[in-house]
Amino acid sequence: MFSIEWDREEGSVHYAVFAFSRPNHPLAWLGYPFTRMLQKRFIRDSQRAMVEASAPANIR
């Protein structure tokens, strides 16, 4: 889940990603470090995409 808040007075945009994961199978723990790396990359990439999408040239 994610949320976006726009403060019109300040002209700022706040973006947050909420994710919960808890591996509950023993084999899932083996891949957990890789999964965490992918989750962190998703957050970084989604933040970058939001910055690009909200750039003044992209706002109609």
N, CA, C and O atoms as a Tinker XYZ file with bonds, in Angstrom:
   240  protein
     1  N      0.855000   -1.158000    0.000000    73     2
     2  CA     0.000000    0.000000    0.000000    64     1     3
     3  C      0.908000    1.230000    0.000000    63     2     4     5
     4  O      2.010000    1.206000    0.549000    81     3
     5  N      0.432000    2.281000   -0.614000    73     3     6
     6  CA     1.197000    3.518000   -0.588000    64     5     7
     7  C      0.250000    4.695000   -0.422000    63     6     8     9
     8  O     -0.949000    4.591000   -0.679000    81     7
     9  N      0.809000    5.808000    0.010000    73     7    10
    10  CA     0.004000    7.016000    0.139000    64     9    11
    11  C      0.792000    8.195000   -0.419000    63    10    12    13
    12  O      2.022000    8.228000   -0.383000    81    11
    13  N      0.040000    9.153000   -0.933000    73    11    14
    14  CA     0.619000   10.383000   -1.466000    64    13    15
    15  C     -0.147000   11.538000   -0.849000    63    14    16    17
    16  O     -1.378000   11.566000   -0.879000    81    15
    17  N      0.580000   12.485000   -0.292000    73    15    18
    18  CA    -0.045000   13.677000    0.290000    64    17    19
    19  C      0.568000   14.908000   -0.353000    63    18    20    21
    20  O      1.786000   15.017000   -0.491000    81    19
    21  N     -0.300000   15.832000   -0.744000    73    19    22
    22  CA     0.144000   17.064000   -1.375000    64    21    23
    23  C     -0.228000   18.224000   -0.463000    63    22    24    25
    24  O     -1.407000   18.448000   -0.188000    81    23
    25  N      0.755000   18.948000   -0.001000    73    23    26
    26  CA     0.530000   20.141000    0.812000    64    25    27
    27  C      0.554000   21.333000   -0.138000    63    26    28    29
    28  O      1.622000   21.791000   -0.544000    81    27
    29  N     -0.613000   21.826000   -0.484000    73    27    30
    30  CA    -0.708000   22.900000   -1.477000    64    29    31
    31  C     -0.109000   24.203000   -0.979000    63    30    32    33
    32  O      0.425000   24.983000   -1.768000    81    31
    33  N     -0.192000   24.447000    0.326000    73    31    34
    34  CA     0.370000   25.685000    0.866000    64    33    35
    35  C      1.886000   25.704000    0.740000    63    34    36    37
    36  O      2.470000   26.721000    0.365000    81    35
    37  N      2.526000   24.573000    1.054000    73    35    38
    38  CA     3.984000   24.507000    0.976000    64    37    39
    39  C      4.473000   24.097000   -0.411000    63    38    40    41
    40  O      5.626000   24.335000   -0.770000    81    39
    41  N      3.573000   23.472000   -1.193000    73    39    42
    42  CA     3.963000   22.976000   -2.500000    64    41    43
    43  C      4.778000   21.693000   -2.419000    63    42    44    45
    44  O      5.514000   21.358000   -3.346000    81    43
    45  N      4.643000   20.978000   -1.308000    73    43    46
    46  CA     5.416000   19.746000   -1.135000    64    45    47
    47  C      4.527000   18.519000   -1.304000    63    46    48    49
    48  O      3.316000   18.563000   -1.085000    81    47
    49  N      5.163000   17.434000   -1.698000    73    47    50
    50  CA     4.482000   16.157000   -1.871000    64    49    51
    51  C      5.190000   15.131000   -0.997000    63    50    52    53
    52  O      6.418000   15.040000   -1.004000    81    51
    53  N      4.406000   14.356000   -0.241000    73    51    54
    54  CA     4.961000   13.310000    0.616000    64    53    55
    55  C      4.459000   11.968000    0.108000    63    54    56    57
    56  O      3.271000   11.791000   -0.164000    81    55
    57  N      5.377000   11.036000   -0.013000    73    55    58
    58  CA     5.077000    9.721000   -0.570000    64    57    59
    59  C      5.572000    8.670000    0.419000    63    58    60    61
    60  O      6.709000    8.741000    0.885000    81    59
    61  N      4.730000    7.704000    0.735000    73    59    62
    62  CA     5.118000    6.645000    1.680000    64    61    63
    63  C      4.659000    5.290000    1.153000    63    62    64    65
    64  O      3.577000    5.162000    0.579000    81    63
    65  N      5.498000    4.290000    1.359000    73    63    66
    66  CA     5.174000    2.910000    0.991000    64    65    67
    67  C      5.061000    2.109000    2.279000    63    66    68    69
    68  O      5.953000    2.150000    3.126000    81    67
    69  N      3.961000    1.384000    2.420000    73    67    70
    70  CA     3.747000    0.534000    3.586000    64    69    71
    71  C      3.728000   -0.916000    3.122000    63    70    72    73
    72  O      2.910000   -1.294000    2.283000    81    71
    73  N      4.620000   -1.719000    3.662000    73    71    74
    74  CA     4.671000   -3.127000    3.266000    64    73    75
    75  C      5.019000   -3.970000    4.493000    63    74    76    77
    76  O      5.843000   -3.586000    5.322000    81    75
    77  N      4.384000   -5.095000    4.579000    73    75    78
    78  CA     4.631000   -6.025000    5.673000    64    77    79
    79  C      4.869000   -7.400000    5.071000    63    78    80    81
    80  O      4.087000   -7.868000    4.243000    81    79
    81  N      5.939000   -8.035000    5.484000    73    79    82
    82  CA     6.188000   -9.399000    5.019000    64    81    83
    83  C      6.820000  -10.180000    6.163000    63    82    84    85
    84  O      7.670000   -9.676000    6.897000    81    83
    85  N      6.389000  -11.391000    6.285000    73    83    86
    86  CA     6.913000  -12.282000    7.306000    64    85    87
    87  C      6.987000  -13.693000    6.730000    63    86    88    89
    88  O      5.967000  -14.378000    6.647000    81    87
    89  N      8.171000  -14.134000    6.334000    73    87    90
    90  CA     8.257000  -15.482000    5.787000    64    89    91
    91  C      7.895000  -16.512000    6.865000    63    90    92    93
    92  O      8.420000  -16.457000    7.977000    81    91
    93  N      7.020000  -17.427000    6.544000    73    91    94
    94  CA     6.627000  -18.409000    7.546000    64    93    95
    95  C      6.921000  -19.841000    7.119000    63    94    96    97
    96  O      6.512000  -20.787000    7.791000    81    95
    97  N      7.622000  -20.001000    6.017000    73    95    98
    98  CA     8.046000  -21.333000    5.600000    64    97    99
    99  C      9.569000  -21.392000    5.718000    63    98   100   101
   100  O     10.247000  -20.426000    5.367000    81    99
   101  N     10.124000  -22.516000    6.210000    73    99   102
   102  CA    11.590000  -22.594000    6.373000    64   101   103
   103  C     12.366000  -22.278000    5.097000    63   102   104   105
   104  O     13.428000  -21.660000    5.168000    81   103
   105  N     11.864000  -22.687000    3.937000    73   103   106
   106  CA    12.576000  -22.381000    2.690000    64   105   107
   107  C     12.534000  -20.892000    2.356000    63   106   108   109
   108  O     13.433000  -20.367000    1.700000    81   107
   109  N     11.498000  -20.234000    2.805000    73   107   110
   110  CA    11.399000  -18.791000    2.544000    64   109   111
   111  C     12.508000  -18.035000    3.259000    63   110   112   113
   112  O     12.959000  -16.995000    2.780000    81   111
   113  N     12.945000  -18.541000    4.386000    73   111   114
   114  CA    14.034000  -17.879000    5.122000    64   113   115
   115  C     15.351000  -17.927000    4.350000    63   114   116   117
   116  O     16.183000  -17.032000    4.497000    81   115
   117  N     15.547000  -18.951000    3.538000    73   115   118
   118  CA    16.776000  -19.038000    2.747000    64   117   119
   119  C     16.872000  -17.893000    1.744000    63   118   120   121
   120  O     17.957000  -17.364000    1.504000    81   119
   121  N     15.756000  -17.518000    1.169000    73   119   122
   122  CA    15.749000  -16.440000    0.185000    64   121   123
   123  C     15.441000  -15.083000    0.774000    63   122   124   125
   124  O     15.339000  -14.102000    0.038000    81   123
   125  N     15.289000  -15.003000    2.091000    73   123   126
   126  CA    14.873000  -13.756000    2.719000    64   125   127
   127  C     15.828000  -12.587000    2.439000    63   126   128   129
   128  O     15.352000  -11.496000    2.126000    81   127
   129  N     17.158000  -12.767000    2.538000    73   127   130
   130  CA    18.038000  -11.622000    2.232000    64   129   131
   131  C     17.845000  -11.101000    0.809000    63   130   132   133
   132  O     17.863000   -9.891000    0.583000    81   131
   133  N     17.662000  -12.001000   -0.142000    73   131   134
   134  CA    17.426000  -11.586000   -1.528000    64   133   135
   135  C     16.096000  -10.860000   -1.649000    63   134   136   137
   136  O     15.996000   -9.850000   -2.344000    81   135
   137  N     15.076000  -11.376000   -0.972000    73   135   138
   138  CA    13.756000  -10.747000   -0.994000    64   137   139
   139  C     13.821000   -9.344000   -0.409000    63   138   140   141
   140  O     13.232000   -8.418000   -0.966000    81   139
   141  N     14.521000   -9.175000    0.694000    73   139   142
   142  CA    14.662000   -7.841000    1.309000    64   141   143
   143  C     15.361000   -6.886000    0.354000    63   142   144   145
   144  O     14.984000   -5.718000    0.257000    81   143
   145  N     16.379000   -7.374000   -0.351000    73   143   146
   146  CA    17.084000   -6.524000   -1.304000    64   145   147
   147  C     16.124000   -6.056000   -2.401000    63   146   148   149
   148  O     16.136000   -4.888000   -2.789000    81   147
   149  N     15.287000   -6.987000   -2.899000    73   147   150
   150  CA    14.317000   -6.617000   -3.938000    64   149   151
   151  C     13.284000   -5.624000   -3.409000    63   150   152   153
   152  O     12.877000   -4.711000   -4.128000    81   151
   153  N     12.860000   -5.795000   -2.167000    73   151   154
   154  CA    11.896000   -4.863000   -1.576000    64   153   155
   155  C     12.491000   -3.467000   -1.456000    63   154   156   157
   156  O     11.823000   -2.476000   -1.754000    81   155
   157  N     13.734000   -3.387000   -1.023000    73   155   158
   158  CA    14.393000   -2.078000   -0.889000    64   157   159
   159  C     14.584000   -1.426000   -2.258000    63   158   160   161
   160  O     14.451000   -0.210000   -2.397000    81   159
   161  N     14.897000   -2.245000   -3.270000    73   159   162
   162  CA    15.047000   -1.705000   -4.615000    64   161   163
   163  C     13.708000   -1.189000   -5.140000    63   162   164   165
   164  O     13.659000   -0.148000   -5.796000    81   163
   165  N     12.616000   -1.915000   -4.853000    73   163   166
   166  CA    11.292000   -1.452000   -5.267000    64   165   167
   167  C     10.979000   -0.089000   -4.647000    63   166   168   169
   168  O     10.486000    0.807000   -5.332000    81   167
   169  N     11.262000    0.065000   -3.364000    73   167   170
   170  CA    10.994000    1.350000   -2.702000    64   169   171
   171  C     11.796000    2.461000   -3.363000    63   170   172   173
   172  O     11.253000    3.521000   -3.673000    81   171
   173  N     13.078000    2.225000   -3.579000    73   171   174
   174  CA    13.936000    3.237000   -4.206000    64   173   175
   175  C     13.437000    3.587000   -5.605000    63   174   176   177
   176  O     13.337000    4.762000   -5.958000    81   175
   177  N     13.123000    2.557000   -6.403000    73   175   178
   178  CA    12.668000    2.802000   -7.772000    64   177   179
   179  C     11.305000    3.485000   -7.811000    63   178   180   181
   180  O     11.067000    4.337000   -8.667000    81   179
   181  N     10.404000    3.120000   -6.889000    73   179   182
   182  CA     9.084000    3.752000   -6.893000    64   181   183
   183  C      9.184000    5.208000   -6.448000    63   182   184   185
   184  O      8.448000    6.059000   -6.948000    81   183
   185  N     10.084000    5.502000   -5.515000    73   183   186
   186  CA    10.281000    6.895000   -5.114000    64   185   187
   187  C     10.816000    7.716000   -6.286000    63   186   188   189
   188  O     10.377000    8.843000   -6.516000    81   187
   189  N     11.756000    7.149000   -7.014000    73   187   190
   190  CA    12.312000    7.851000   -8.178000    64   189   191
   191  C     11.224000    8.095000   -9.225000    63   190   192   193
   192  O     11.157000    9.173000   -9.815000    81   191
   193  N     10.380000    7.098000   -9.451000    73   191   194
   194  CA     9.303000    7.244000  -10.428000    64   193   195
   195  C      8.317000    8.330000   -9.997000    63   194   196   197
   196  O      7.820000    9.081000  -10.836000    81   195
   197  N      8.033000    8.417000   -8.698000    73   195   198
   198  CA     7.114000    9.446000   -8.210000    64   197   199
   199  C      7.718000   10.837000   -8.369000    63   198   200   201
   200  O      7.009000   11.784000   -8.710000    81   199
   201  N      9.002000   10.967000   -8.127000    73   199   202
   202  CA     9.670000   12.265000   -8.308000    64   201   203
   203  C      9.599000   12.680000   -9.779000    63   202   204   205
   204  O      9.291000   13.830000  -10.093000    81   203
   205  N      9.885000   11.742000  -10.667000    73   203   206
   206  CA     9.831000   12.055000  -12.099000    64   205   207
   207  C      8.405000   12.379000  -12.552000    63   206   208   209
   208  O      8.200000   13.291000  -13.354000    81   207
   209  N      7.418000   11.632000  -12.039000    73   207   210
   210  CA     6.025000   11.854000  -12.445000    64   209   211
   211  C      5.479000   13.175000  -11.921000    63   210   212   213
   212  O      4.580000   13.760000  -12.524000    81   211
   213  N      6.017000   13.645000  -10.805000    73   211   214
   214  CA     5.489000   14.879000  -10.214000    64   213   215
   215  C      6.350000   16.092000  -10.560000    63   214   216   217
   216  O      6.135000   17.175000  -10.016000    81   215
   217  N      7.317000   15.924000  -11.452000    73   215   218
   218  CA     8.133000   17.059000  -11.880000    64   217   219
   219  C      7.238000   18.062000  -12.607000    63   218   220   221
   220  O      6.286000   17.669000  -13.280000    81   219
   221  N      7.537000   19.342000  -12.476000    73   219   222
   222  CA     6.675000   20.377000  -13.092000    64   221   223
   223  C      6.397000   20.151000  -14.569000    63   222   224   225
   224  O      5.296000   20.462000  -15.025000    81   223
   225  N      7.329000   19.633000  -15.326000    73   223   226
   226  CA     7.109000   19.422000  -16.767000    64   225   227
   227  C      6.073000   18.334000  -17.023000    63   226   228   229
   228  O      5.478000   18.296000  -18.100000    81   227
   229  N      5.842000   17.442000  -16.050000    73   227   230
   230  CA     4.904000   16.342000  -16.225000    64   229   231
   231  C      3.512000   16.651000  -15.682000    63   230   232   233
   232  O      2.576000   15.882000  -15.902000    81   231
   233  N      3.372000   17.752000  -14.988000    73   231   234
   234  CA     2.057000   18.109000  -14.409000    64   233   235
   235  C      1.270000   18.875000  -15.466000    63   234   236   237
   236  O      1.767000   19.824000  -16.072000    81   235
   237  N      0.049000   18.446000  -15.667000    73   235   238
   238  CA    -0.778000   19.074000  -16.707000    64   237   239
   239  C     -1.670000   20.107000  -16.101000    63   238   240
   240  O     -2.443000   20.748000  -16.813000    81   239
